[in-house]
Amino acid sequence: TQTSFILPDSLAGTNAYSIAYNPGNNTIYVGGSAIVVIDGVTQRRIARIPVSAERLLYASAANKIYALASRGITAIDAAGMRVVDSLAFTGVFDWCYNPVLNRLYCIAGRVVSAIDCASDSVVARVNLPEQCYDICCAPLVNKVYVPGIESEEVYVIDCLGDSFLTTFYTGVGQYQMLYNDAALLFVLALSGG
């Protein structure tokens, strides 16, 4: 059964930008000027978390929802639906989650930051040779892929050592990537032209 619910409303705030799902307790998180939590069975709004969220991400091993906004990243306990920590981060373009290591990987300009979800702290930074806007995690091989815009290369980061591993040339500037666990490869959405 498909159900629609109207956002924004008095619980959600004035806008809605992103969505995340927690399969552990079957809840849906909708981010905007605040985060509204919706019960996945009854579709009722069950909580409002007063945190701005342009993007949301669920970290399964930590059972946390992460909210990204212009001033930083906020960690929310998914079971208690309450803020547990915040990190001052600016300029984050994209992020991904590695459930094997329970880490977030964020790309901000030329820097990839690894954030440990247990402690909500930055544990490593990897510098890249150019500004990048997208990041993709391949948990089965513990690698992060970051497409360069100008160089038309993809930078590969080893998650086990949080270190730059290698690059490979694609021949076309990339905009977005997707990792396919079943095929053990990632797919690039390449720019036209």
Backbone torsions as a table, in degrees:
resi	resn	phi	psi	omega
1	THR	NA	129.2	176.7
2	GLN	-98.8	139.5	-179.4
3	THR	-130.1	142.1	174.6
4	SER	-111.9	145.2	172.9
5	PHE	-136.1	146.4	-173.7
6	ILE	-86.6	126.4	171.8
7	LEU	-129.1	142.4	2.3
8	PRO	-78.3	165.5	172.7
9	ASP	-147.4	-172.4	-176.4
10	SER	-65.5	-24.5	178.9
11	LEU	-84.6	-37.3	-174.1
12	ALA	-80.6	-32.0	-175.2
13	GLY	111.7	-152.0	-171.0
14	THR	-98.9	-9.7	-178.4
15	ASN	-157.6	169.0	177.5
16	ALA	-139.8	122.8	-176.8
17	TYR	-111.9	-30.2	-170.3
18	SER	-148.6	168.7	-177.6
19	ILE	-146.7	146.1	175.2
20	ALA	-143.3	154.0	-177.9
21	TYR	-124.1	135.0	175.4
22	ASN	-109.8	103.8	-178.6
23	PRO	-70.2	-20.6	-178.8
24	GLY	-61.8	-43.2	178.0
25	ASN	-121.4	15.3	174.7
26	ASN	53.3	53.2	177.7
27	THR	-121.3	150.9	-179.9
28	ILE	-115.4	133.6	179.3
29	TYR	-112.1	126.3	179.4
30	VAL	-116.7	121.5	-176.0
31	GLY	-103.6	145.7	177.0
32	GLY	-167.7	-129.6	175.5
33	SER	-69.6	-16.2	171.1
34	ALA	-149.9	171.1	177.6
35	ILE	-107.1	126.3	174.7
36	VAL	-104.8	137.6	-179.6
37	VAL	-107.4	129.3	-175.6
38	ILE	-120.3	132.8	176.2
39	ASP	-69.3	126.7	-176.8
40	GLY	-71.0	-17.8	179.6
41	VAL	-90.5	-51.2	-174.5
42	THR	-92.2	-13.1	-175.5
43	GLN	61.5	20.3	176.0
44	ARG	-86.6	145.9	174.5
45	ARG	-76.7	122.6	-174.1
46	ILE	-110.9	-15.0	179.4
47	ALA	-161.1	158.6	172.8
48	ARG	-129.3	124.9	179.0
49	ILE	-108.7	119.6	-173.5
50	PRO	-77.3	64.7	179.4
51	VAL	-131.2	130.2	175.4
52	SER	-72.1	137.8	-177.5
53	ALA	-145.1	109.2	173.5
54	GLU	-80.5	-31.3	177.3
55	ARG	-141.4	149.0	178.1
56	LEU	-125.9	150.7	178.1
57	LEU	-147.8	136.0	178.4
58	TYR	-99.0	125.7	176.7
59	ALA	-102.9	102.7	-170.6
60	SER	-65.4	-44.3	-177.2
61	ALA	-65.8	-30.8	179.1
62	ALA	-92.0	-13.0	-172.9
63	ASN	51.7	51.2	179.2
64	LYS	-128.1	150.3	170.0
65	ILE	-103.3	132.7	176.8
66	TYR	-109.9	131.9	180.0
67	ALA	-112.1	127.7	178.4
68	LEU	-106.6	128.2	175.9
69	ALA	-138.0	176.7	-174.9
70	SER	-60.7	-27.7	-177.6
71	ARG	-95.6	-6.5	178.4
72	GLY	154.0	-163.6	-177.5
73	ILE	-116.8	132.8	178.4
74	THR	-114.8	132.1	177.1
75	ALA	-97.6	130.4	-177.6
76	ILE	-123.4	127.7	174.9
77	ASP	-67.8	117.5	-175.2
78	ALA	-70.7	-27.9	179.0
79	ALA	-75.7	-45.2	-177.6
80	GLY	-90.9	-9.0	-179.8
81	MET	53.3	47.8	179.9
82	ARG	-138.8	152.3	178.9
83	VAL	-69.9	131.0	178.7
84	VAL	-114.3	-20.5	179.9
85	ASP	-167.0	165.1	173.9
86	SER	-146.7	147.6	179.1
87	LEU	-123.1	129.2	177.3
88	ALA	-77.0	107.4	-179.2
89	PHE	-135.9	134.4	174.9
90	THR	-125.9	153.6	174.7
91	GLY	75.6	19.1	178.8
92	VAL	-74.0	122.1	179.3
93	PHE	-89.3	-40.0	-175.8
94	ASP	-155.4	164.4	178.5
95	TRP	-151.9	164.3	176.5
96	CYS	-149.7	168.0	-176.5
97	TYR	-123.9	135.0	174.9
98	ASN	-109.6	103.4	-177.9
99	PRO	-69.5	-22.2	179.9
100	VAL	-65.4	-43.9	-179.3
101	LEU	-101.5	-2.8	-177.6
102	ASN	55.7	53.2	-178.5
103	ARG	-133.2	145.0	167.9
104	LEU	-91.7	145.5	172.0
105	TYR	-123.2	122.7	-176.8
106	CYS	-117.0	139.1	174.1
107	ILE	-108.0	123.4	177.1
108	ALA	-133.0	100.3	-178.3
109	GLY	68.4	-113.8	-179.5
110	ARG	-103.3	8.9	-173.8
111	VAL	-120.6	130.1	171.1
112	VAL	-102.1	124.3	178.8
113	SER	-108.7	134.8	175.4
114	ALA	-100.7	124.6	-178.9
115	ILE	-115.2	121.6	176.5
116	ASP	-75.2	122.5	-175.6
117	CYS	-77.3	-17.8	177.0
118	ALA	-72.5	-41.3	-177.5
119	SER	-104.6	-7.4	-176.3
120	ASP	52.4	48.5	179.4
121	SER	-135.1	151.7	177.5
122	VAL	-74.1	124.1	-178.8
123	VAL	-106.9	-15.6	178.9
124	ALA	-163.3	156.1	173.2
125	ARG	-134.8	138.6	178.0
126	VAL	-123.6	123.7	178.7
127	ASN	-87.7	138.2	178.1
128	LEU	-112.0	158.9	-177.0
129	PRO	-75.5	-10.3	-179.4
130	GLU	-148.3	166.1	176.7
131	GLN	-69.2	137.7	-179.7
132	CYS	-133.5	156.1	-175.1
133	TYR	-123.7	-7.8	-174.6
134	ASP	-135.3	153.9	179.4
135	ILE	-149.4	146.8	-176.6
136	CYS	-143.7	134.0	-179.5
137	CYS	-103.3	138.4	174.5
138	ALA	-115.2	86.8	-173.1
139	PRO	-63.1	-30.8	-178.5
140	LEU	-66.2	-24.3	177.9
141	VAL	-115.9	5.4	179.1
142	ASN	52.2	51.7	178.1
143	LYS	-132.8	153.8	174.0
144	VAL	-119.0	137.1	-179.7
145	TYR	-114.3	132.5	-178.3
146	VAL	-130.0	114.5	-179.6
147	PRO	-80.7	131.6	173.5
148	GLY	-82.5	149.4	-178.6
149	ILE	-90.5	-51.9	-176.5
150	GLU	-76.4	-41.6	-173.8
151	SER	-79.9	-18.4	-175.2
152	GLU	62.6	29.0	176.9
153	GLU	-113.5	158.3	173.2
154	VAL	-110.9	127.6	179.5
155	TYR	-92.6	133.0	-177.7
156	VAL	-110.7	127.4	180.0
157	ILE	-115.4	130.8	176.2
158	ASP	-81.3	117.9	-177.1
159	CYS	-72.4	-29.3	-178.9
160	LEU	-64.1	-38.2	178.6
161	GLY	-107.8	-0.3	-175.0
162	ASP	45.8	55.3	-176.6
163	SER	-137.3	153.1	176.8
164	PHE	-65.5	130.3	-175.4
165	LEU	-105.7	-56.0	-176.5
166	THR	-167.0	178.3	171.8
167	THR	-132.8	160.7	167.6
168	PHE	-142.5	147.6	-174.3
169	TYR	-88.1	136.3	178.6
170	THR	-108.1	-26.4	179.6
171	GLY	90.3	-10.3	179.9
172	VAL	-142.6	140.2	177.3
173	GLY	-63.0	140.4	-177.0
174	GLN	-101.8	153.8	174.0
175	TYR	-116.0	-39.5	-174.4
176	GLN	-151.9	150.4	180.0
177	MET	-129.9	157.5	178.5
178	LEU	-142.2	133.3	177.8
179	TYR	-100.2	133.6	-178.9
180	ASN	-109.1	104.5	-178.2
181	ASP	-60.3	-38.5	-176.0
182	ALA	-65.5	-38.4	-177.4
183	ALA	-94.6	-4.3	-178.0
184	LEU	55.6	39.4	175.5
185	LEU	-148.3	169.7	175.5
186	PHE	-118.5	155.6	-176.5
187	VAL	-113.5	132.5	177.2
188	LEU	-97.0	134.6	169.1
189	ALA	-92.6	102.0	-172.3
190	LEU	-87.6	151.7	177.6
191	SER	-71.3	148.1	176.8
192	GLY	-81.7	161.1	174.9
193	GLY	134.5	NA	NA
